[in-house]
Amino acid sequence: MTEKLQIWWTGLSLRERWLVGIAGALALGVLLWAGGRPAFAAFADLEVRHGAAIEREGRVAAKVGLLAQRPAKSVAAAVDAVAIDQYLAQSASEIGLTLDRNEARGQGQATIAIAKAKAPVLTDWLASLEGQGFVVDQLTITPAADGTVGMTAELRKGGQ
């Protein structure tokens, strides 16, 4: 095979050898570019995904740390002096949420509704309530066209 290629090469004129050599170099460059570009993109994507995973891991670790710091006596048990609907209204207003419906349902239970809220703020507030000893019995979150969400929930004090 190499002998046939050598015979073919010697049969070419000097000008043809230059043209075949340049075409070969260009073809090699195209092949290296076609193989190197996806590899470079894959490594860049890996770097971005790794950074996102590190960030997510940090957030999860911080939330686990917060969950591990449960108070000795839950806030829900201490709310006995204040009605649950009043406590929920105050807690929501402290972070800028407005309760559109807030009805006490018997001892230590309430049904609440929020028409518009940013999803992260709402979920963080519900998580903080759970961390304080409240139990979410029923939860419905519906997305709105403007990027906000609406929510209805039934809450009760823990241990009831």
Secondary structure, DSSP 4 states (H G I P E B T S, - for coil): -HHHHHHHHHTS-HHHHHHHHHHHHHHHHHHHHHHHHHHHHHHHHHHHHHHHHHHHHHHHHHHHHHHHT--SS-HHHHGGGS-HHHHHHHHHHHTT---SEEEE-STTEEEEEEEEE-HHHHHHHHHHHHHTTEEEEEEEEEE-TTS-EEEEEEEEETT-
